[in-house]
Amino acid sequence: MQELGHLQQSVELWRGLQSQVADLLELTDLAIETNDDSLFDELAAETSTVSARLNRVEMELTLSGPYDDRPAILTIHSGAGGTDSHDWVEMLTGMYAGWAASGGRAVQVLNTAYGDEAGLRTSTLEIGGQHAFGYLNAEVGVHRLVRVSPFDPARRRQTSFARVEVLPAVPDEDTEVEVRAEDVKMDFFRSSGPGGQNVQKVASAVRLTHAPSGIVVSCQTERSQHQNRDYAMRILRAKLLALRDAERAKELSTLRGERVSAEWGNQIRSYVLHPYKSVKDHRTDHQTGNTDAVLAGEIDGFIAAYLVSKLGSDD
């Protein structure tokens, strides 16, 4: 029924575009016959709207991978840069949450691990909506931040790094990834807050170790031990799916990107806040000076540029 619903939406979308184009052709004929300047202005505005919509749905046609339409489990890891890198993880978490909110996508925080002084060492979000994994897979890699450090009394410029990993979520009812209870070791510990302080007296945080694969995941976001266990299991199932596909088809680099060190020379995108403002993607050269908008979640331009460049390279 879900697949039928998606197909019906797709048919309605293309029929709607077909109808809009037909209306534009009639408006064109009318503008030519009457030589009415106001009709030409209306025609230009409507054509721009339809073109933008057509470009978007054409780009979505490139998202035909087996997992592109699934929710995405996005994890941000701090890299070189000390406390600034932890703050950078928190900034990127806000950026992706903002991107999801602007598109009406559901966001669930699955895990956060606080830095010693500020920010987050790591953050994991599950983001839903149509083609969530297909879009966010464009964000895999190292993200570099250049700014005046708010943690340096001398106010010197600091470069910090964070690595973004994206995996397709595995639905609970999906049987393609089997996790046997006897293969998973479960440990409990106290959640920690900013500065490494214990924030709970009860050991509600959960760590799962999958013995056959050696994969270890943890979750300490919720106060409920049961909820943290469920979140950790969702992350584990996603990692096992990626591992299974890697073993079967050598596609790990496609699912999560090559695992590279989060430091100088490996970045896919640079965010410069000082001495000038710029965000540039080094894979596509797509660039903007509106850093505030990007950090608030306006990253569709970067995602679109990457998907188009990927389509060109596949051809």
N, C-alpha and C positions, 0 to 999 in steps of 0.2 A: 504493500500500500504506500509506503514511503517513496519507493522508486516510481510508482505510478504518479504520485503527487508531484515529484520533481519533473517528470516528463510533461505533465500537463502544464506546469508553470513555464517550462521551456517553450512549448508550443504557443501558449498565450503570449509570451514575450515576443517571439518572432512575428506572430500575426499582428501584434500591436505595432511593431516597427514597420511592417509591411503597409499597414493602414496609414501610419504617419507619413511614410514616403509618398504614398498615393495622394494624400492630401497636399503635400508640398508640391507635387507635380502639377496638380490642378491650380494651386496658388501661383505657381510660376507662369502658367499659361494666362491666367487672369491678369497678372502684373504686366505681362508683355502686351496683352491686348489693350489694356486701359492706360498703360504707361503711368501708373499711380505710384509716386515715390513712397508713400506710406506702406504700400503692399511690399515694395522691395525691402524696406526696413524690417517688416514683419517676417518676410521670407528669410532674410539673413539670420534673424534671431532664432527662428524655428529650426533652420538648417543646422545651426551651431549646436542646438540642444540635441537634435536627433543624431548628429555625428558623434557627439560625446557619448551618448548612450550606446550607439553602435560599436564604438571603439572598446567600450567596457565589456559588452557581451562577447565581442570577438576575442578579446583577451581571455575571457572565461572559457572559451572553447579550447584554449591551450591547456587548461587544467583538466587533463583527462587521465591522470595517473590513478592507480588503484585506490589511493588513500586521499586524493586531493579534496574530496568533499567531506572529509571527516573533521571533527573538532581537533584542535591542535593542543598538544601539551608543550608549552614553551618554558624552557629553563634558562636563566641567566646566571652565569658564574663570574665572580670577580676574578680579575687577573692582576697584572703588574700595576702598581700604583698605590698600594697600601690602603689607608683609610679613604682616600679619594676614589679608589676603585670600588670600595663598598658603597660609597655614596652614588657612584655611577650606576651600580646595579639597581639601586632604589629609583634613580631617575629613569632608567630604561623600563623598569617595571611600570612606572606611571605612564610612560610613553605608549607602551603596548596596551595598557588598560584604557587609555584615552582613545587609541585607535579602535579598540573593540566597542567602546561606548558610542563613538560617533557613528558606527555602522549598525547600532542596535544589536550587537552581539553579546551573548551571555559570557560572563567572566567569573571563574572560580579560582580563588587563591588556594593552591594545593599545599604549598610549603614555603616557609621563609626561614632563613638562618641569619641572625643578626651579626653585624660586624662587632669588633671589640670596642670601638669608640663611637661609630656612627654607621648608618646605612645597613646594607645587607651583604652577606657573603654570597648567598645564593637565593634565588627566588624562582618559584615554579607556578605558572598559571595554566589553567585550561580555558581555552577560548573557543566558543562555538560559532555557529552561523555558517552560511553557505560558503563552501570552498575555504574554510579557515586554514586547514593545513596547506592547501595549494598556494594560498597567498603568503602565509607566514614562513613557508619554507624558503622564501626569498630573503629572509632575515638571518639565515644561518651564517655564523662566522663571528669574527672579532670586530667589535665596535670600539673606536678610539675617541677619547674626550680630551680636549685641550682647553684649559681655563686657568684663571687665577684661583689657587686653592683656598677655600674658606677655612681650611684646617691649618694653614701655615701662617704663623704670626707675622712673618716677613712678607706675606702676600706675593709669593713668587708663583710663576706659571708652572703648572703641573700637568703632566700627561698621564692618563690612566686608561685601563683597558678592561673590557668585559667580553665574555664569549656567550653567544646565543646558540642554544640547541633547540631544535623543534622536532617533535615526534608526533605521528598520528595517534589519536586516542583509539583505544580498543573498547567497543561497547560491551557492557556487562553480559549481554545475551550472545555475544559473538563467541563461537567455539573454536576459532582458528588458533587461539593462544590458550593452552591449558596450563594452569598453575596448580600443581598438586600440593595439598596442605603439608604433606610430609617432606616436601622439598624446601619449605620456607621456614627459616628460623626467625622468631619474633622476639625483639628486645624492647624494653620500655625504659625511658629516661625522662628526666625533668626538662621541660621546655625552658629555653633561655631567652632573655630579652636584650635590649640594647646594652652594650657594654659587657655582655657575657653574663649578666646577672640572672639568677634563677627567678622565674616569674611565677612558678607554680610549686606548691608543696607536694602535689600528687604527680607521680611519674606517668604523664599522659602522652608524651611524645613517643613515637613508634619508629623502630628501625627494622626493616625486613632484609634478610639475607637469603638470596636464592642460591641454594647449594650447587645445583648442576651448572649454572652459568657463572656464579661468583658475583652477580649483580647485587649491589647494596643500595637501598633507597631509604630515606627517612622522611618523616613528616611531623611537624610540631606546631602547625598553625592553629588547630582547634583545641579547646579545653577538654573535649571528649576523646578518650582513648579509642573508642570505637570509630569515631569520625576520622581520626588521624590514620587508623589502620586502613579504612576504606580508601582514603586519598593515596596512601602509600601503595596500596595494591593497584590503583589505577595507573600510577607512574610505572610500577614494576611491569605491568602487562604491556604498556607501550614500549618499554625498553626491550622486553622479550620479543615483541613483534619485530622490532628493528633488527635485533640479533638474529632471529630466525631467517628473515629475508636476506641478511648478509651472508649467512651460511649457505642458503639455497641458491642465491642468484648474484652474489657479490654486489649488492646494491646499498650497502650501508652508507656510502658517501652520498647517494641520492636522497636517502631518508633524513640524515642528520648532518650532512656536510662533513668534510674531512676534519678530523679532530686535530686542531692546531693549537699551539700555545698562545694564550691571550697576552701578547706583548707586541713590541715594535716590529713592524715589517709584515705582520700577518693580517692587518685590518682590512675589512671589506668596505668600511665607511668611517669617515672622520667627522667629528662634531667639534668645531672650533668656536669657542666663545670669547677668546682673547688671543691676540690683540685686535682681531676682526671677527665677524660672525659669519659662519658658513657651515653648511653640511654638504659633504660630497661623497658620493658612492664611487669607489675606485674601480668597480667592475664595469660601470656603465657611463661614468662621468656625469651622471645626473647630479645637479647641484642647486642649492637655494641658499639665500641669505637670511631667510626667516626662521632662525633657529628656535625661537619661542614656539612657533606653530608646530614645528617638527617634534619637539619634545613634549608637546601637548597631545601628539598622536596623529598629526597630518603627515603620514608616510606613504599614502597611496601612490604618489608620484614616483617614489623610489621603487616600490614593489612593481608597478606597471613597467617602468624602464627595464628592470631586471628580467621580468617575464618576456617582454618583447625581445630583448637581446638574447635570451635563452632560446626563444623560438627561431631566431635568425641563425644561431649557431647549430641548432638541430637540423635546419634545412641545408 
